[in-house]
């Protein structure tokens, strides 16, 4: 993956947030799927709930 803008860390974060969105912001689901701590699962779930409640912006 050398020379690419994406890093493994960025891909991991993106994948966890995508799963949080798909699961409707369920921290228990995130903890079970990714084996993350409660605090991490809650943080991703909270961010997902905020994104799910925010109306989409129109394209420019």
CHARMM-style PDB file with segment names, atoms N, HN, CA, C and O in Angstrom:
ATOM      1  N   UNK     1       0.817  -1.192   0.000  1.00  0.00      PROA
ATOM      2  CA  UNK     1       0.000   0.000   0.000  1.00  0.00      PROA
ATOM      3  C   UNK     1       0.863   1.261   0.000  1.00  0.00      PROA
ATOM      4  O   UNK     1       0.370   2.358   0.258  1.00  0.00      PROA
ATOM      5  N   UNK     2       2.090   1.104  -0.276  1.00  0.00      PROA
ATOM      6  HN  UNK     2       2.491   0.212  -0.485  1.00  0.00      PROA
ATOM      7  CA  UNK     2       2.976   2.268  -0.309  1.00  0.00      PROA
ATOM      8  C   UNK     2       2.556   3.226  -1.420  1.00  0.00      PROA
ATOM      9  O   UNK     2       2.169   2.816  -2.515  1.00  0.00      PROA
ATOM     10  N   UNK     3       2.646   4.503  -1.101  1.00  0.00      PROA
ATOM     11  HN  UNK     3       2.961   4.835  -0.211  1.00  0.00      PROA
ATOM     12  CA  UNK     3       2.303   5.511  -2.084  1.00  0.00      PROA
ATOM     13  C   UNK     3       0.820   5.851  -2.146  1.00  0.00      PROA
ATOM     14  O   UNK     3       0.429   6.785  -2.846  1.00  0.00      PROA
ATOM     15  N   UNK     4      -0.007   5.106  -1.427  1.00  0.00      PROA
ATOM     16  HN  UNK     4       0.310   4.347  -0.859  1.00  0.00      PROA
ATOM     17  CA  UNK     4      -1.435   5.390  -1.413  1.00  0.00      PROA
ATOM     18  C   UNK     4      -1.766   6.310  -0.246  1.00  0.00      PROA
ATOM     19  O   UNK     4      -1.103   6.276   0.791  1.00  0.00      PROA
ATOM     20  N   UNK     5      -2.791   7.126  -0.422  1.00  0.00      PROA
ATOM     21  HN  UNK     5      -3.329   7.154  -1.264  1.00  0.00      PROA
ATOM     22  CA  UNK     5      -3.198   8.062   0.634  1.00  0.00      PROA
ATOM     23  C   UNK     5      -3.817   7.328   1.825  1.00  0.00      PROA
ATOM     24  O   UNK     5      -3.755   7.816   2.953  1.00  0.00      PROA
ATOM     25  N   UNK     6      -4.399   6.185   1.584  1.00  0.00      PROA
ATOM     26  HN  UNK     6      -4.450   5.788   0.668  1.00  0.00      PROA
ATOM     27  CA  UNK     6      -5.047   5.433   2.654  1.00  0.00      PROA
ATOM     28  C   UNK     6      -4.018   4.655   3.456  1.00  0.00      PROA
ATOM     29  O   UNK     6      -3.068   4.102   2.904  1.00  0.00      PROA
ATOM     30  N   UNK     7      -4.219   4.621   4.751  1.00  0.00      PROA
ATOM     31  HN  UNK     7      -4.992   5.070   5.200  1.00  0.00      PROA
ATOM     32  CA  UNK     7      -3.378   3.810   5.614  1.00  0.00      PROA
ATOM     33  C   UNK     7      -4.244   2.722   6.234  1.00  0.00      PROA
ATOM     34  O   UNK     7      -5.472   2.793   6.186  1.00  0.00      PROA
ATOM     35  N   UNK     8      -3.617   1.746   6.800  1.00  0.00      PROA
ATOM     36  HN  UNK     8      -2.619   1.688   6.839  1.00  0.00      PROA
ATOM     37  CA  UNK     8      -4.361   0.681   7.476  1.00  0.00      PROA
ATOM     38  C   UNK     8      -5.217   1.264   8.598  1.00  0.00      PROA
ATOM     39  O   UNK     8      -6.360   0.851   8.795  1.00  0.00      PROA
ATOM     40  N   UNK     9      -4.665   2.211   9.319  1.00  0.00      PROA
ATOM     41  HN  UNK     9      -3.736   2.546   9.159  1.00  0.00      PROA
ATOM     42  CA  UNK     9      -5.403   2.849  10.417  1.00  0.00      PROA
ATOM     43  C   UNK     9      -6.635   3.586   9.893  1.00  0.00      PROA
ATOM     44  O   UNK     9      -7.708   3.489  10.487  1.00  0.00      PROA
ATOM     45  N   UNK    10      -6.496   4.313   8.802  1.00  0.00      PROA
ATOM     46  HN  UNK    10      -5.624   4.391   8.319  1.00  0.00      PROA
ATOM     47  CA  UNK    10      -7.634   5.023   8.230  1.00  0.00      PROA
ATOM     48  C   UNK    10      -8.698   4.044   7.719  1.00  0.00      PROA
ATOM     49  O   UNK    10      -9.896   4.291   7.861  1.00  0.00      PROA
ATOM     50  N   UNK    11      -8.261   2.955   7.135  1.00  0.00      PROA
ATOM     51  HN  UNK    11      -7.288   2.754   7.019  1.00  0.00      PROA
ATOM     52  CA  UNK    11      -9.203   1.944   6.667  1.00  0.00      PROA
ATOM     53  C   UNK    11      -9.948   1.296   7.831  1.00  0.00      PROA
ATOM     54  O   UNK    11     -11.148   1.040   7.739  1.00  0.00      PROA
ATOM     55  N   UNK    12      -9.233   1.030   8.927  1.00  0.00      PROA
ATOM     56  HN  UNK    12      -8.258   1.238   9.002  1.00  0.00      PROA
ATOM     57  CA  UNK    12      -9.866   0.448  10.107  1.00  0.00      PROA
ATOM     58  C   UNK    12     -10.923   1.387  10.675  1.00  0.00      PROA
ATOM     59  O   UNK    12     -12.031   0.958  10.995  1.00  0.00      PROA
ATOM     60  N   UNK    13     -10.585   2.658  10.799  1.00  0.00      PROA
ATOM     61  HN  UNK    13      -9.684   3.007  10.538  1.00  0.00      PROA
ATOM     62  CA  UNK    13     -11.524   3.654  11.327  1.00  0.00      PROA
ATOM     63  C   UNK    13     -12.748   3.762  10.422  1.00  0.00      PROA
ATOM     64  O   UNK    13     -13.881   3.800  10.902  1.00  0.00      PROA
ATOM     65  N   UNK    14     -12.517   3.811   9.123  1.00  0.00      PROA
ATOM     66  HN  UNK    14     -11.597   3.780   8.733  1.00  0.00      PROA
ATOM     67  CA  UNK    14     -13.614   3.906   8.173  1.00  0.00      PROA
ATOM     68  C   UNK    14     -14.531   2.697   8.268  1.00  0.00      PROA
ATOM     69  O   UNK    14     -15.754   2.831   8.243  1.00  0.00      PROA
ATOM     70  N   UNK    15     -13.938   1.526   8.377  1.00  0.00      PROA
ATOM     71  HN  UNK    15     -12.944   1.417   8.397  1.00  0.00      PROA
ATOM     72  CA  UNK    15     -14.731   0.288   8.462  1.00  0.00      PROA
ATOM     73  C   UNK    15     -15.574   0.253   9.733  1.00  0.00      PROA
ATOM     74  O   UNK    15     -16.736  -0.151   9.704  1.00  0.00      PROA
ATOM     75  N   UNK    16     -14.979   0.679  10.855  1.00  0.00      PROA
ATOM     76  HN  UNK    16     -14.035   1.007  10.879  1.00  0.00      PROA
ATOM     77  CA  UNK    16     -15.723   0.676  12.119  1.00  0.00      PROA
ATOM     78  C   UNK    16     -16.865   1.689  12.093  1.00  0.00      PROA
ATOM     79  O   UNK    16     -17.955   1.405  12.588  1.00  0.00      PROA
ATOM     80  N   UNK    17     -16.625   2.859  11.524  1.00  0.00      PROA
ATOM     81  HN  UNK    17     -15.739   3.090  11.121  1.00  0.00      PROA
ATOM     82  CA  UNK    17     -17.697   3.849  11.435  1.00  0.00      PROA
ATOM     83  C   UNK    17     -18.788   3.363  10.492  1.00  0.00      PROA
ATOM     84  O   UNK    17     -19.970   3.537  10.787  1.00  0.00      PROA
ATOM     85  N   UNK    18     -18.422   2.761   9.369  1.00  0.00      PROA
ATOM     86  HN  UNK    18     -17.461   2.621   9.130  1.00  0.00      PROA
ATOM     87  CA  UNK    18     -19.420   2.227   8.440  1.00  0.00      PROA
ATOM     88  C   UNK    18     -20.286   1.163   9.119  1.00  0.00      PROA
ATOM     89  O   UNK    18     -21.500   1.127   8.922  1.00  0.00      PROA
ATOM     90  N   UNK    19     -19.664   0.307   9.909  1.00  0.00      PROA
ATOM     91  HN  UNK    19     -18.677   0.336  10.070  1.00  0.00      PROA
ATOM     92  CA  UNK    19     -20.415  -0.722  10.637  1.00  0.00      PROA
ATOM     93  C   UNK    19     -21.314  -0.077  11.686  1.00  0.00      PROA
ATOM     94  O   UNK    19     -22.443  -0.523  11.890  1.00  0.00      PROA
ATOM     95  N   UNK    20     -20.828   0.958  12.347  1.00  0.00      PROA
ATOM     96  HN  UNK    20     -19.911   1.320  12.181  1.00  0.00      PROA
ATOM     97  CA  UNK    20     -21.642   1.668  13.337  1.00  0.00      PROA
ATOM     98  C   UNK    20     -22.879   2.276  12.680  1.00  0.00      PROA
ATOM     99  O   UNK    20     -23.972   2.226  13.243  1.00  0.00      PROA
ATOM    100  N   UNK    21     -22.706   2.843  11.504  1.00  0.00      PROA
ATOM    101  HN  UNK    21     -21.818   2.884  11.047  1.00  0.00      PROA
ATOM    102  CA  UNK    21     -23.843   3.405  10.771  1.00  0.00      PROA
ATOM    103  C   UNK    21     -24.823   2.304  10.365  1.00  0.00      PROA
ATOM    104  O   UNK    21     -26.035   2.464  10.506  1.00  0.00      PROA
ATOM    105  N   UNK    22     -24.299   1.193   9.866  1.00  0.00      PROA
ATOM    106  HN  UNK    22     -23.314   1.063   9.752  1.00  0.00      PROA
ATOM    107  CA  UNK    22     -25.152   0.088   9.419  1.00  0.00      PROA
ATOM    108  C   UNK    22     -25.920  -0.536  10.589  1.00  0.00      PROA
ATOM    109  O   UNK    22     -27.038  -1.022  10.418  1.00  0.00      PROA
ATOM    110  N   UNK    23     -25.310  -0.517  11.775  1.00  0.00      PROA
ATOM    111  HN  UNK    23     -24.402  -0.122  11.914  1.00  0.00      PROA
ATOM    112  CA  UNK    23     -25.944  -1.120  12.957  1.00  0.00      PROA
ATOM    113  C   UNK    23     -26.814  -0.118  13.714  1.00  0.00      PROA
ATOM    114  O   UNK    23     -27.321  -0.423  14.794  1.00  0.00      PROA
ATOM    115  N   UNK    24     -26.983   1.071  13.150  1.00  0.00      PROA
ATOM    116  HN  UNK    24     -26.571   1.319  12.273  1.00  0.00      PROA
ATOM    117  CA  UNK    24     -27.844   2.057  13.788  1.00  0.00      PROA
ATOM    118  C   UNK    24     -27.259   2.650  15.057  1.00  0.00      PROA
ATOM    119  O   UNK    24     -27.999   3.163  15.896  1.00  0.00      PROA
ATOM    120  N   UNK    25     -25.959   2.587  15.208  1.00  0.00      PROA
ATOM    121  HN  UNK    25     -25.358   2.170  14.525  1.00  0.00      PROA
ATOM    122  CA  UNK    25     -25.313   3.170  16.382  1.00  0.00      PROA
ATOM    123  C   UNK    25     -25.405   2.294  17.621  1.00  0.00      PROA
ATOM    124  O   UNK    25     -25.533   2.806  18.733  1.00  0.00      PROA
ATOM    125  N   UNK    26     -25.343   0.992  17.443  1.00  0.00      PROA
ATOM    126  HN  UNK    26     -25.240   0.576  16.539  1.00  0.00      PROA
ATOM    127  CA  UNK    26     -25.423   0.037  18.561  1.00  0.00      PROA
ATOM    128  C   UNK    26     -24.025  -0.283  19.084  1.00  0.00      PROA
ATOM    129  O   UNK    26     -23.274  -1.000  18.423  1.00  0.00      PROA
ATOM    130  N   UNK    27     -23.660   0.239  20.268  1.00  0.00      PROA
ATOM    131  HN  UNK    27     -24.270   0.822  20.805  1.00  0.00      PROA
ATOM    132  CA  UNK    27     -22.308   0.005  20.775  1.00  0.00      PROA
ATOM    133  C   UNK    27     -22.027  -1.460  21.110  1.00  0.00      PROA
ATOM    134  O   UNK    27     -20.890  -1.911  20.970  1.00  0.00      PROA
ATOM    135  N   UNK    28     -23.027  -2.199  21.544  1.00  0.00      PROA
ATOM    136  HN  UNK    28     -23.950  -1.832  21.658  1.00  0.00      PROA
ATOM    137  CA  UNK    28     -22.827  -3.612  21.865  1.00  0.00      PROA
ATOM    138  C   UNK    28     -22.439  -4.395  20.605  1.00  0.00      PROA
ATOM    139  O   UNK    28     -21.567  -5.263  20.641  1.00  0.00      PROA
ATOM    140  N   UNK    29     -23.092  -4.074  19.514  1.00  0.00      PROA
ATOM    141  HN  UNK    29     -23.800  -3.369  19.485  1.00  0.00      PROA
ATOM    142  CA  UNK    29     -22.766  -4.724  18.234  1.00  0.00      PROA
ATOM    143  C   UNK    29     -21.309  -4.452  17.848  1.00  0.00      PROA
ATOM    144  O   UNK    29     -20.584  -5.361  17.444  1.00  0.00      PROA
ATOM    145  N   UNK    30     -20.895  -3.195  17.977  1.00  0.00      PROA
ATOM    146  HN  UNK    30     -21.484  -2.457  18.305  1.00  0.00      PROA
ATOM    147  CA  UNK    30     -19.522  -2.824  17.621  1.00  0.00      PROA
ATOM    148  C   UNK    30     -18.501  -3.533  18.496  1.00  0.00      PROA
ATOM    149  O   UNK    30     -17.479  -4.010  18.004  1.00  0.00      PROA
ATOM    150  N   UNK    31     -18.775  -3.601  19.790  1.00  0.00      PROA
ATOM    151  HN  UNK    31     -19.605  -3.213  20.190  1.00  0.00      PROA
ATOM    152  CA  UNK    31     -17.858  -4.277  20.703  1.00  0.00      PROA
ATOM    153  C   UNK    31     -17.736  -5.756  20.344  1.00  0.00      PROA
ATOM    154  O   UNK    31     -16.647  -6.329  20.397  1.00  0.00      PROA
ATOM    155  N   UNK    32     -18.858  -6.364  19.982  1.00  0.00      PROA
ATOM    156  HN  UNK    32     -19.742  -5.898  19.939  1.00  0.00      PROA
ATOM    157  CA  UNK    32     -18.849  -7.789  19.641  1.00  0.00      PROA
ATOM    158  C   UNK    32     -18.137  -8.051  18.310  1.00  0.00      PROA
ATOM    159  O   UNK    32     -17.359  -8.998  18.198  1.00  0.00      PROA
ATOM    160  N   UNK    33     -18.399  -7.224  17.316  1.00  0.00      PROA
ATOM    161  HN  UNK    33     -19.031  -6.454  17.407  1.00  0.00      PROA
ATOM    162  CA  UNK    33     -17.839  -7.442  15.979  1.00  0.00      PROA
ATOM    163  C   UNK    33     -16.342  -7.156  15.935  1.00  0.00      PROA
ATOM    164  O   UNK    33     -15.577  -7.912  15.337  1.00  0.00      PROA
ATOM    165  N   UNK    34     -15.923  -6.049  16.577  1.00  0.00      PROA
ATOM    166  HN  UNK    34     -16.544  -5.435  17.063  1.00  0.00      PROA
ATOM    167  CA  UNK    34     -14.532  -5.620  16.462  1.00  0.00      PROA
ATOM    168  C   UNK    34     -13.693  -5.915  17.698  1.00  0.00      PROA
ATOM    169  O   UNK    34     -12.471  -5.767  17.657  1.00  0.00      PROA
ATOM    170  N   UNK    35     -14.316  -6.323  18.783  1.00  0.00      PROA
ATOM    171  HN  UNK    35     -15.308  -6.443  18.816  1.00  0.00      PROA
ATOM    172  CA  UNK    35     -13.568  -6.598  20.009  1.00  0.00      PROA
ATOM    173  C   UNK    35     -12.950  -5.338  20.609  1.00  0.00      PROA
ATOM    174  O   UNK    35     -11.893  -5.397  21.237  1.00  0.00      PROA
ATOM    175  N   UNK    36     -13.617  -4.195  20.414  1.00  0.00      PROA
ATOM    176  HN  UNK    36     -14.476  -4.147  19.904  1.00  0.00      PROA
ATOM    177  CA  UNK    36     -13.114  -2.930  20.963  1.00  0.00      PROA
ATOM    178  C   UNK    36     -13.641  -2.737  22.380  1.00  0.00      PROA
ATOM    179  O   UNK    36     -14.580  -3.410  22.805  1.00  0.00      PROA
ATOM    180  N   UNK    37     -13.028  -1.818  23.096  1.00  0.00      PROA
ATOM    181  HN  UNK    37     -12.265  -1.271  22.751  1.00  0.00      PROA
ATOM    182  CA  UNK    37     -13.451  -1.527  24.466  1.00  0.00      PROA
ATOM    183  C   UNK    37     -14.833  -0.863  24.457  1.00  0.00      PROA
ATOM    184  O   UNK    37     -15.310  -0.396  23.423  1.00  0.00      PROA
ATOM    185  N   UNK    38     -15.455  -0.835  25.627  1.00  0.00      PROA
ATOM    186  HN  UNK    38     -15.068  -1.214  26.468  1.00  0.00      PROA
ATOM    187  CA  UNK    38     -16.763  -0.189  25.754  1.00  0.00      PROA
ATOM    188  C   UNK    38     -16.681   1.279  25.357  1.00  0.00      PROA
ATOM    189  O   UNK    38     -17.542   1.783  24.636  1.00  0.00      PROA
ATOM    190  N   UNK    39     -15.643   1.961  25.830  1.00  0.00      PROA
ATOM    191  HN  UNK    39     -14.943   1.552  26.415  1.00  0.00      PROA
ATOM    192  CA  UNK    39     -15.493   3.387  25.528  1.00  0.00      PROA
ATOM    193  C   UNK    39     -15.370   3.632  24.023  1.00  0.00      PROA
ATOM    194  O   UNK    39     -15.978   4.559  23.488  1.00  0.00      PROA
ATOM    195  N   UNK    40     -14.596   2.810  23.359  1.00  0.00      PROA
ATOM    196  HN  UNK    40     -14.103   2.057  23.794  1.00  0.00      PROA
ATOM    197  CA  UNK    40     -14.431   2.960  21.914  1.00  0.00      PROA
ATOM    198  C   UNK    40     -15.740   2.669  21.192  1.00  0.00      PROA
ATOM    199  O   UNK    40     -16.114   3.403  20.277  1.00  0.00      PROA
ATOM    200  N   UNK    41     -16.430   1.626  21.583  1.00  0.00      PROA
ATOM    201  HN  UNK    41     -16.125   1.030  22.326  1.00  0.00      PROA
ATOM    202  CA  UNK    41     -17.711   1.279  20.961  1.00  0.00      PROA
ATOM    203  C   UNK    41     -18.731   2.395  21.162  1.00  0.00      PROA
ATOM    204  O   UNK    41     -19.478   2.731  20.242  1.00  0.00      PROA
ATOM    205  N   UNK    42     -18.763   2.960  22.347  1.00  0.00      PROA
ATOM    206  HN  UNK    42     -18.157   2.687  23.093  1.00  0.00      PROA
ATOM    207  CA  UNK    42     -19.704   4.047  22.624  1.00  0.00      PROA
ATOM    208  C   UNK    42     -19.356   5.276  21.791  1.00  0.00      PROA
ATOM    209  O   UNK    42     -20.252   5.944  21.275  1.00  0.00      PROA
ATOM    210  N   UNK    43     -18.081   5.578  21.656  1.00  0.00      PROA
ATOM    211  HN  UNK    43     -17.354   5.035  22.076  1.00  0.00      PROA
ATOM    212  CA  UNK    43     -17.656   6.739  20.867  1.00  0.00      PROA
ATOM    213  C   UNK    43     -18.086   6.586  19.410  1.00  0.00      PROA
ATOM    214  O   UNK    43     -18.639   7.519  18.827  1.00  0.00      PROA
ATOM    215  N   UNK    44     -17.838   5.417  18.819  1.00  0.00      PROA
ATOM    216  HN  UNK    44     -17.389   4.660  19.293  1.00  0.00      PROA
ATOM    217  CA  UNK    44     -18.254   5.189  17.434  1.00  0.00      PROA
ATOM    218  C   UNK    44     -19.781   5.213  17.312  1.00  0.00      PROA
ATOM    219  O   UNK    44     -20.313   5.782  16.359  1.00  0.00      PROA
ATOM    220  N   UNK    45     -20.474   4.613  18.247  1.00  0.00      PROA
ATOM    221  HN  UNK    45     -20.042   4.150  19.021  1.00  0.00      PROA
ATOM    222  CA  UNK    45     -21.937   4.571  18.204  1.00  0.00      PROA
ATOM    223  C   UNK    45     -22.530   5.976  18.322  1.00  0.00      PROA
ATOM    224  O   UNK    45     -23.492   6.306  17.629  1.00  0.00      PROA
ATOM    225  N   UNK    46     -21.964   6.788  19.188  1.00  0.00      PROA
ATOM    226  HN  UNK    46     -21.183   6.520  19.752  1.00  0.00      PROA
ATOM    227  CA  UNK    46     -22.447   8.164  19.346  1.00  0.00      PROA
ATOM    228  C   UNK    46     -22.254   8.948  18.064  1.00  0.00      PROA
ATOM    229  O   UNK    46     -23.163   9.647  17.616  1.00  0.00      PROA
ATOM    230  N   UNK    47     -21.073   8.837  17.469  1.00  0.00      PROA
ATOM    231  HN  UNK    47     -20.334   8.269  17.833  1.00  0.00      PROA
ATOM    232  CA  UNK    47     -20.818   9.531  16.206  1.00  0.00      PROA
ATOM    233  C   UNK    47     -21.751   9.041  15.103  1.00  0.00      PROA
ATOM    234  O   UNK    47     -22.232   9.838  14.297  1.00  0.00      PROA
ATOM    235  N   UNK    48     -22.004   7.753  15.065  1.00  0.00      PROA
ATOM    236  HN  UNK    48     -21.614   7.106  15.719  1.00  0.00      PROA
ATOM    237  CA  UNK    48     -22.908   7.202  14.052  1.00  0.00      PROA
ATOM    238  C   UNK    48     -24.323   7.734  14.239  1.00  0.00      PROA
ATOM    239  O   UNK    48     -24.979   8.095  13.262  1.00  0.00      PROA
ATOM    240  N   UNK    49     -24.804   7.788  15.486  1.00  0.00      PROA
ATOM    241  HN  UNK    49     -24.271   7.495  16.280  1.00  0.00      PROA
ATOM    242  CA  UNK    49     -26.149   8.304  15.735  1.00  0.00      PROA
ATOM    243  C   UNK    49     -26.268   9.763  15.303  1.00  0.00      PROA
ATOM    244  O   UNK    49     -27.287  10.169  14.743  1.00  0.00      PROA
ATOM    245  N   UNK    50     -25.231  10.545  15.562  1.00  0.00      PROA
ATOM    246  HN  UNK    50     -24.403  10.216  16.016  1.00  0.00      PROA
ATOM    247  CA  UNK    50     -25.240  11.952  15.140  1.00  0.00      PROA
ATOM    248  C   UNK    50     -25.315  12.041  13.616  1.00  0.00      PROA
ATOM    249  O   UNK    50     -26.102  12.817  13.075  1.00  0.00      PROA
ATOM    250  N   UNK    51     -24.499  11.248  12.931  1.00  0.00      PROA
ATOM    251  HN  UNK    51     -23.860  10.617  13.371  1.00  0.00      PROA
ATOM    252  CA  UNK    51     -24.515  11.261  11.471  1.00  0.00      PROA
ATOM    253  C   UNK    51     -25.861  10.789  10.919  1.00  0.00      PROA
ATOM    254  O   UNK    51     -26.352  11.332   9.929  1.00  0.00      PROA
ATOM    255  N   UNK    52     -26.449   9.796  11.545  1.00  0.00      PROA
ATOM    256  HN  UNK    52     -26.050   9.355  12.350  1.00  0.00      PROA
ATOM    257  CA  UNK    52     -27.728   9.274  11.074  1.00  0.00      PROA
ATOM    258  C   UNK    52     -28.856  10.281  11.265  1.00  0.00      PROA
ATOM    259  O   UNK    52     -29.831  10.255  10.514  1.00  0.00      PROA
ATOM    260  N   UNK    53     -28.746  11.160  12.243  1.00  0.00      PROA
ATOM    261  HN  UNK    53     -27.953  11.182  12.852  1.00  0.00      PROA
ATOM    262  CA  UNK    53     -29.783  12.158  12.515  1.00  0.00      PROA
ATOM    263  C   UNK    53     -29.576  13.459  11.738  1.00  0.00      PROA
ATOM    264  O   UNK    53     -30.476  14.297  11.681  1.00  0.00      PROA
ATOM    265  N   UNK    54     -28.406  13.629  11.145  1.00  0.00      PROA
ATOM    266  HN  UNK    54     -27.674  12.948  11.191  1.00  0.00      PROA
ATOM    267  CA  UNK    54     -28.084  14.853  10.410  1.00  0.00      PROA
ATOM    268  C   UNK    54     -28.587  14.735   8.983  1.00  0.00      PROA
ATOM    269  O   UNK    54     -28.246  13.781   8.283  1.00  0.00      PROA
ATOM    270  N   UNK    55     -29.405  15.703   8.538  1.00  0.00      PROA
ATOM    271  HN  UNK    55     -29.682  16.477   9.106  1.00  0.00      PROA
ATOM    272  CA  UNK    55     -29.871  15.616   7.151  1.00  0.00      PROA
ATOM    273  C   UNK    55     -28.713  15.743   6.171  1.00  0.00      PROA
ATOM    274  O   UNK    55     -27.775  16.501   6.421  1.00  0.00      PROA
ATOM    275  N   UNK    56     -28.760  15.027   5.081  1.00  0.00      PROA
ATOM    276  HN  UNK    56     -29.521  14.411   4.878  1.00  0.00      PROA
ATOM    277  CA  UNK    56     -27.671  15.110   4.082  1.00  0.00      PROA
ATOM    278  C   UNK    56     -27.613  16.504   3.468  1.00  0.00      PROA
ATOM    279  O   UNK    56     -28.635  17.162   3.270  1.00  0.00      PROA
ATOM    280  N   UNK    57     -26.392  16.933   3.174  1.00  0.00      PROA
ATOM    281  HN  UNK    57     -25.562  16.399   3.335  1.00  0.00      PROA
ATOM    282  CA  UNK    57     -26.204  18.222   2.503  1.00  0.00      PROA
ATOM    283  C   UNK    57     -26.353  18.032   1.008  1.00  0.00      PROA
ATOM    284  O   UNK    57     -25.924  17.017   0.458  1.00  0.00      PROA
ATOM    285  N   UNK    58     -26.964  19.014   0.347  1.00  0.00      PROA
ATOM    286  HN  UNK    58     -27.313  19.838   0.794  1.00  0.00      PROA
ATOM    287  CA  UNK    58     -27.076  18.886  -1.121  1.00  0.00      PROA
ATOM    288  C   UNK    58     -25.684  19.006  -1.757  1.00  0.00      PROA
ATOM    289  O   UNK    58     -24.814  19.698  -1.228  1.00  0.00      PROA
ATOM    290  N   UNK    59     -25.482  18.331  -2.890  1.00  0.00      PROA
ATOM    291  HN  UNK    59     -26.189  17.769  -3.319  1.00  0.00      PROA
ATOM    292  CA  UNK    59     -24.185  18.414  -3.569  1.00  0.00      PROA
ATOM    293  C   UNK    59     -23.958  19.824  -4.084  1.00  0.00      PROA
ATOM    294  O   UNK    59     -24.910  20.558  -4.352  1.00  0.00      PROA
ATOM    295  N   UNK    60     -22.703  20.195  -4.219  1.00  0.00      PROA
ATOM    296  HN  UNK    60     -21.930  19.599  -4.001  1.00  0.00      PROA
ATOM    297  CA  UNK    60     -22.346  21.542  -4.708  1.00  0.00      PROA
ATOM    298  C   UNK    60     -22.485  21.631  -6.181  1.00  0.00      PROA
ATOM    299  OT1 UNK    60     -22.229  22.685  -6.762  1.00  0.00      PROA
TER     300      UNK     60
END
